Amino acid sequence: MASYDKAMESYKKAITTAASLEASAMLVWGVVNELVPYEVRNLLFSGMGYLRSHMSSQHTIIIEETEGWANNQLYDAARAYLATRINTDMQRLRVSRVDETKSMMFSMEEGEEMADVHEGTEFKWRLVCRDNSSASSSNGNGNGRSGNFKLEVRSFEMSFHRKHKEKALTSYLPHILAMAKKIKEQDRTLKIYMNKGESWFAIDLHHPSTFSTLAMDHKMKQSVMDDLERFVKRKEYYKKIGKAWKRGYLLYGLPGTGKSSMIAAMANYLKFDVYDLELTEVNWKSTLRRLLIGMTNRSILVTEDIDCTVELQQREEGQEGTKSNPSEDKVTLSGLLNFVDGLWSTSGKERIIIFTTNYKERLDPALLRPGRMDMHIHMGYCCPESFRILASNYHSIDHHATYPEIEELIKEVMVTPAEVAEVLMRNEETDIALEGLIQFLKRKRDGTKDGKAENAAGQMAKEEEQEEEKMTKSDVPDNQNHQDESKE
């Protein structure tokens, strides 16, 4: 009983001491707040934090959502990166989706923690939210609705052992930025821009064409892909050789050979936006200049049917239409070439320029030389390899009993991939669709033979008519002579 009383007495003394210390601390804190200036308090607290950090083996990097008036790019990158590394078994998750074409995005909830391992080192992440309404009120907006301040400020706290500080700054954070850039490019919705006057107007580009679905020769397709890959990796190379970071492609071939599909495949492959330049809407060089300046980097400039879009005036002096002053600002071939590879071509970086035409021979040779159109891509008729790609696209098959016959017919008949695709789309039953393609190719082949025969017969008839005309002409002078003799 005596021991119990002694324990109770000790407990009461401890409680009294703790209460006294707490009261003293509160008193001191109140005095400090009242008497010590704000700057001195910050200095004291930072000193205490400095001592505490040196006593701890853990270092922490704070990544705020905003930096001054701008968004913190590192925060956005960390958010995108951690969304791909997050453990869905966490007790609290934030899930969102802003577009029906996108997948759900997972993110951390306030106070949750997760770990990530980079090059054998563990980094711990924690999402922190703090109230910023006091800062908004002090800015002169008492209702906390200032447009310059957010009521809630988010930040990531990245903790790690202090011996890995160098790795965190020079390796891990740059790795996050690079990965976030790739994630953003993969998830970004491409845009296609149309010009009206001096402005661009954009809509979403959802063209499904890819190099895997593009019906053309495999070697040519692979050479285009390799050329594009080499181009996007040569930033420093172009800078070293003193050339604008751009690449020109000329797509030529008959209608229906896949020129537009090739452009969409290139855009999807590089994740570049497309600027469809309609030259009939551009009357002046100054307008063209403003449009090109308004393009973004990592984009594709497309001018389709360059041979017949506008009648470009010739570069040589003395041509019609170049003598009068009003035409000096007209869009000419010379002006277009200056934008392709002149001083104005350096107004953007990492750009692709694509011209298309049905008739390459109609283009001015000055437009075709390397440095302007660096790679010429012929989009030809359908070949057996192209047919197999189309059959796989439309009917999900790799082989069929009719393939040999179809491929032999395709070698004989000049048919475009668009014509073959249209026939394959007529029926969802594979056997019926392929049989229909065989009949279509046979009719086209027989029609070609009949056409040749008709042309030959027509040529013979024409030659006979010409021969008769010669004979008739040779008879006219004789008759005329007889008439003259009778008159005399």
C-alpha positions in Angstrom: 0.0 0.0 0.0 2.9 2.3 0.8 4.5 1.6 -2.6 1.2 2.5 -4.3 0.9 5.8 -2.5 4.5 6.5 -3.4 3.8 5.8 -7.1 0.8 8.0 -7.1 2.8 10.8 -5.6 5.5 10.5 -8.3 2.8 10.5 -11.0 1.2 13.7 -9.6 4.6 15.4 -9.5 5.3 14.4 -13.1 1.9 15.7 -14.3 2.4 18.9 -12.4 5.9 19.3 -13.9 4.7 18.6 -17.4 1.8 21.0 -17.0 4.2 23.6 -15.7 6.6 23.1 -18.6 3.7 23.3 -21.1 2.4 26.5 -19.5 5.9 27.9 -19.6 6.4 27.0 -23.2 3.1 28.6 -24.1 4.0 31.7 -22.2 7.4 31.8 -23.9 5.8 31.3 -27.3 3.3 34.1 -26.7 6.1 36.4 -25.5 8.2 35.5 -28.6 5.3 36.2 -30.9 4.6 39.5 -29.3 8.1 40.8 -28.8 10.4 39.1 -31.3 10.2 40.4 -34.9 9.0 38.1 -37.7 12.4 38.0 -39.4 14.2 37.0 -36.1 11.7 34.2 -35.5 12.3 32.9 -39.0 16.0 32.9 -38.4 15.6 31.0 -35.1 13.4 28.4 -36.7 15.7 28.0 -39.7 18.6 27.5 -37.3 16.7 24.9 -35.4 15.8 23.2 -38.7 19.5 23.3 -39.7 20.5 21.6 -36.5 17.8 19.0 -36.8 18.7 18.2 -40.5 22.4 17.7 -39.5 21.5 15.3 -36.8 19.2 13.3 -39.1 20.5 10.9 -41.8 17.5 11.7 -44.1 17.4 14.5 -46.6 14.2 15.9 -48.0 13.6 17.9 -51.2 10.4 20.0 -51.5 8.8 20.3 -54.9 6.1 23.0 -54.8 3.2 23.0 -57.3 3.9 26.6 -58.3 7.0 28.7 -58.4 6.1 32.4 -58.2 3.5 33.1 -60.9 4.3 30.0 -63.0 3.6 26.3 -62.7 6.5 24.3 -61.5 7.4 21.9 -64.3 9.2 19.6 -62.0 6.0 19.1 -59.9 4.0 18.3 -63.1 6.7 15.9 -64.2 6.8 14.2 -60.8 3.0 13.9 -60.8 3.0 12.3 -64.3 5.9 10.0 -63.4 4.5 8.8 -60.1 1.2 8.0 -61.7 2.9 5.2 -63.6 4.8 3.9 -60.5 2.0 4.1 -58.0 0.9 1.1 -56.1 -2.9 0.6 -56.5 -3.0 -1.3 -53.2 -2.6 2.0 -51.3 -5.5 2.7 -48.9 -6.3 6.0 -50.5 -6.0 6.8 -54.2 -7.1 9.7 -56.4 -8.4 8.6 -59.8 -9.3 10.9 -62.6 -10.0 10.9 -66.4 -10.3 14.1 -68.4 -10.9 12.6 -71.9 -12.9 9.6 -72.9 -10.1 8.5 -75.3 -7.7 8.4 -72.4 -7.2 5.8 -69.7 -7.7 6.5 -66.0 -5.0 8.3 -64.1 -4.0 7.4 -60.6 -2.4 9.8 -58.2 -1.6 10.1 -54.5 -4.0 11.5 -52.0 -2.9 14.0 -49.3 -0.7 12.5 -46.6 -0.1 9.2 -48.5 3.4 7.9 -49.1 5.0 5.7 -51.7 8.5 4.5 -52.5 10.4 4.4 -55.8 13.7 2.7 -56.5 16.2 4.3 -59.0 19.5 2.6 -59.7 19.3 0.7 -56.5 18.4 3.7 -54.3 15.1 4.1 -52.6 13.3 7.4 -52.7 10.2 8.1 -50.6 7.5 10.4 -51.8 4.8 12.1 -49.8 2.0 14.5 -51.0 1.5 17.5 -48.7 -1.3 20.1 -48.9 -1.3 23.3 -46.9 -3.9 26.1 -46.6 -2.9 29.3 -48.4 -5.9 31.4 -47.6 -3.9 33.6 -45.3 -1.6 34.6 -48.1 -4.6 35.3 -50.3 -6.2 37.5 -47.6 -2.9 39.4 -47.0 -2.9 40.2 -50.7 -5.9 42.4 -50.2 -8.7 40.0 -51.0 -10.3 39.1 -47.8 -12.7 36.6 -49.3 -9.8 34.4 -50.3 -10.8 34.4 -54.0 -7.7 36.1 -55.4 -6.9 34.9 -59.0 -3.2 35.1 -58.2 -3.2 32.8 -55.2 -4.5 29.2 -54.7 -6.4 28.5 -51.5 -4.6 25.1 -51.3 -0.9 24.7 -52.2 0.3 21.2 -53.0 3.8 19.9 -52.9 5.8 16.7 -53.1 8.3 15.8 -50.4 11.0 13.5 -51.7 13.1 11.9 -48.8 16.2 9.8 -49.1 19.5 9.0 -47.3 21.8 12.0 -47.3 24.6 10.0 -48.9 22.5 9.8 -52.1 22.0 13.5 -52.4 24.2 13.8 -55.5 22.4 11.0 -57.2 19.0 12.5 -56.4 20.0 15.9 -58.0 22.0 14.8 -61.0 20.4 11.5 -61.9 17.0 10.8 -60.4 15.3 14.2 -61.0 16.6 14.4 -64.6 15.3 10.9 -65.1 11.9 12.0 -63.9 11.8 14.9 -66.3 12.8 12.7 -69.3 10.3 10.0 -68.4 7.5 12.6 -67.9 8.2 14.1 -71.3 7.8 10.7 -73.0 4.6 10.0 -71.1 3.2 13.4 -72.1 4.1 12.8 -75.7 2.4 9.4 -75.7 -0.8 10.6 -74.1 -1.0 13.9 -76.0 -3.9 14.4 -78.5 -2.5 15.5 -81.8 -3.8 18.6 -83.5 -4.3 19.4 -87.2 -4.3 23.1 -88.0 -6.0 24.9 -91.0 -5.1 28.3 -92.1 -7.6 31.1 -92.6 -6.2 34.5 -93.4 -3.2 35.0 -91.1 -4.3 32.6 -88.4 -4.3 28.9 -87.7 -7.4 27.0 -86.4 -7.0 23.6 -84.8 -9.1 20.5 -84.3 -8.1 17.2 -82.8 -6.4 14.7 -85.2 -7.6 11.2 -84.6 -6.4 9.6 -87.9 -5.6 5.9 -87.2 -3.0 5.4 -89.8 0.3 4.0 -88.6 3.4 2.5 -90.4 2.2 -1.0 -89.4 -1.1 -0.4 -91.2 0.3 1.5 -94.2 0.1 -0.5 -97.4 3.4 -0.1 -99.2 6.7 -1.8 -99.8 8.4 -2.8 -96.5 11.9 -1.6 -97.5 10.6 1.9 -98.5 8.5 2.1 -95.3 11.5 1.1 -93.1 13.8 3.6 -94.9 11.3 6.4 -94.1 11.0 5.3 -90.4 14.8 5.2 -90.1 15.1 8.6 -91.7 12.6 10.1 -89.2 14.4 8.5 -86.2 17.7 9.8 -87.4 16.3 13.3 -87.8 14.7 13.7 -84.3 18.0 12.6 -82.7 20.2 15.1 -84.5 19.6 18.3 -82.7 23.2 18.9 -81.8 24.4 17.6 -85.2 22.3 20.2 -87.1 23.6 22.9 -84.7 27.2 21.8 -85.4 26.9 21.9 -89.1 25.0 25.2 -89.1 21.7 24.1 -90.7 18.1 24.6 -89.6 16.7 21.6 -87.8 14.2 20.6 -90.5 13.6 17.9 -93.1 11.8 18.0 -96.4 9.8 15.1 -97.9 8.2 14.9 -101.4 5.4 12.4 -101.7 4.4 11.7 -105.3 2.1 9.2 -107.0 -1.3 8.8 -108.5 -4.5 9.5 -106.4 -5.3 6.6 -104.1 -1.7 5.5 -103.5 -1.7 6.5 -99.8 0.0 9.9 -99.6 -2.4 11.3 -97.0 -2.1 8.0 -95.0 1.7 8.4 -95.1 1.4 11.9 -93.6 -0.9 10.7 -90.8 1.4 7.8 -90.1 4.4 10.1 -89.8 2.5 12.4 -87.5 1.5 9.5 -85.2 5.0 8.0 -85.3 6.7 11.3 -84.2 3.8 12.7 -82.2 4.0 15.9 -84.2 1.0 18.2 -84.9 0.1 18.8 -88.5 -0.3 22.2 -90.2 -2.2 21.8 -93.4 -1.2 24.9 -95.4 -3.8 25.8 -98.1 -1.9 28.1 -100.4 -5.1 29.3 -102.2 -5.9 31.1 -98.9 -2.5 32.8 -99.0 -2.2 35.8 -101.3 0.8 37.6 -99.9 4.3 36.6 -98.8 3.8 38.6 -95.6 0.8 36.4 -94.8 2.8 33.3 -95.5 5.6 34.6 -93.2 3.2 35.2 -90.3 1.7 31.7 -90.7 5.0 30.0 -90.6 6.1 32.0 -87.5 2.9 31.0 -85.8 3.8 27.3 -86.1 5.0 25.4 -83.0 8.1 23.3 -82.9 7.9 19.6 -83.4 5.4 19.9 -86.1 4.7 18.9 -89.8 3.9 21.5 -92.5 1.9 20.0 -95.3 1.1 21.4 -98.7 -0.9 19.0 -100.8 -1.0 19.0 -104.6 1.8 21.6 -104.7 1.8 21.5 -108.6 -1.8 22.7 -109.0 -2.6 24.5 -105.7 -1.5 27.9 -107.1 0.2 29.1 -110.2 3.6 30.0 -108.7 5.5 32.6 -110.7 8.9 31.6 -112.0 12.0 32.7 -110.1 13.7 34.2 -113.2 13.4 37.9 -113.7 11.3 39.1 -116.6 8.4 36.7 -116.2 4.9 38.0 -116.5 3.4 39.1 -113.3 6.7 40.1 -111.8 7.1 43.5 -113.4 4.4 45.5 -111.7 4.9 46.7 -108.1 1.6 45.3 -106.7 2.8 41.8 -107.4 6.1 42.2 -105.5 4.4 40.8 -102.3 2.6 38.0 -104.2 3.4 34.4 -103.2 5.9 33.2 -105.8 8.0 30.2 -106.2 11.0 32.2 -105.1 9.2 33.3 -102.0 8.1 29.8 -101.2 11.7 28.5 -101.6 12.9 31.2 -99.2 10.5 29.9 -96.5 11.6 26.3 -97.2 15.3 26.8 -96.8 16.1 30.5 -96.5 16.5 32.6 -93.4 12.9 32.2 -92.4 13.3 28.5 -92.3 15.1 28.9 -88.9 12.0 30.4 -87.3 11.2 27.0 -85.7 13.0 23.8 -84.6 12.4 20.1 -85.3 10.1 20.7 -88.2 9.0 18.4 -91.1 8.0 19.9 -94.4 5.9 17.7 -96.8 4.8 18.5 -100.3 2.6 16.1 -102.3 1.9 15.9 -106.0 0.3 13.6 -108.4 2.8 14.6 -111.2 6.4 15.1 -110.1 7.5 16.1 -113.5 5.4 19.3 -113.4 7.4 20.7 -110.4 10.1 23.2 -110.8 13.6 21.5 -110.4 14.5 24.2 -107.9 11.9 22.9 -105.5 13.2 19.3 -105.7 16.8 19.7 -104.9 18.3 18.4 -101.6 18.0 20.9 -98.8 14.4 21.6 -99.8 12.9 18.2 -100.6 15.5 15.9 -99.0 13.8 12.6 -99.5 11.5 11.7 -102.5 9.0 9.0 -101.7 7.1 7.3 -104.6 3.7 6.1 -103.6 3.0 3.5 -106.3 0.4 0.9 -107.2 -0.6 -2.0 -105.0 2.0 -4.8 -104.8 1.5 -8.3 -103.3 3.1 -7.1 -100.0 0.7 -4.1 -99.9 -2.3 -6.5 -100.5 -1.3 -8.7 -97.6 -1.2 -5.7 -95.2 -4.6 -4.5 -96.4 -6.1 -8.0 -95.9 -4.6 -8.1 -92.4 -6.1 -4.7 -91.7 -9.6 -5.3 -92.9 -10.0 -9.1 -92.2 -7.3 -9.9 -89.6 -5.9 -12.8 -91.7 -2.3 -13.6 -92.6 -2.9 -16.2 -95.3 -5.8 -17.5 -97.4 -6.1 -20.1 -100.2 -6.9 -17.3 -102.7 -3.7 -15.4 -102.0 -1.6 -16.9 -104.9 -4.2 -16.1 -107.5 -4.8 -12.5 -106.2 -1.1 -11.8 -106.0 -0.6 -12.9 -109.6 -3.5 -10.7 -110.8 -2.0 -7.7 -108.8 1.3 -8.2 -110.7 -0.6 -8.0 -114.0 -3.1 -5.2 -113.2 -2.2 -1.6 -112.2 -4.5 -1.1 -109.2 -4.1 1.4 -106.3 -4.2 0.4 -102.6 -7.4 2.5 -102.3 -9.2 0.5 -104.9 -8.2 -2.8 -103.2 -9.2 -1.5 -99.8 -12.6 -0.4 -101.1 -13.3 -3.9 -102.5 -12.2 -5.6 -99.2 -14.6 -3.4 -97.2 -17.7 -4.4 -99.2 -18.2 -7.6 -97.2 -17.2 -8.7 -93.7 -17.1 -12.3 -94.8 -13.4 -13.0 -95.7 -14.2 -15.6 -98.4 -16.8 -13.4 -100.1 -14.6 -10.3 -100.0 -11.5 -12.0 -101.4 -13.6 -13.7 -104.2 -15.0 -10.2 -105.0 -11.5 -8.9 -105.2 -10.5 -11.6 -107.7 -13.5 -10.8 -109.9 -12.7 -7.1 -109.7 -9.0 -7.7 -110.7 -10.1 -9.9 -113.6 -12.5 -7.3 -114.9 -9.9 -4.7 -114.6 -7.4 -6.9 -116.4 -9.8 -7.8 -119.2 -10.9 -4.2 -119.5 -7.3 -3.2 -119.9 -6.8 -5.8 -122.7 -10.0 -4.7 -124.4 -8.9 -1.1 -124.1 -5.6 -2.0 -125.7 -7.3 -3.8 -128.5 -9.7 -0.9 -129.0 -6.8 1.5 -129.1 -5.0 -0.7 -131.7 -8.1 -1.0 -133.8 -8.7 2.7 -133.5 -5.1 3.4 -134.5 -5.4 1.2 -137.6 -8.7 2.9 -138.6 -7.0 6.3 -138.1 -4.1 5.3 -140.3 -6.5 4.1 -143.0 -8.4 7.4 -142.9 -5.1 9.3 -143.2 -4.2 7.1 -146.2 -7.5 7.8 -147.9 -7.1 11.5 -147.3 -3.7 11.4 -148.9 -5.1 9.6 -151.9 -8.0 12.1 -152.2 -5.7 15.0 -152.0 -3.5 13.5 -154.7 -6.6 13.1 -157.0 -7.7 16.7 -156.5 -5.0 18.3 -158.7 -5.7 15.9 -161.6 -9.5 16.7 -161.6 -8.6 20.3 -161.4 -6.4 20.0 -164.4 -9.1 18.3 -166.5 -11.5 21.1 -165.5 -9.0 23.7 -166.5 -8.4 22.1 -169.9 -12.1 21.9 -170.6 -12.4 25.6 -169.9 -9.7 26.4 -172.3 
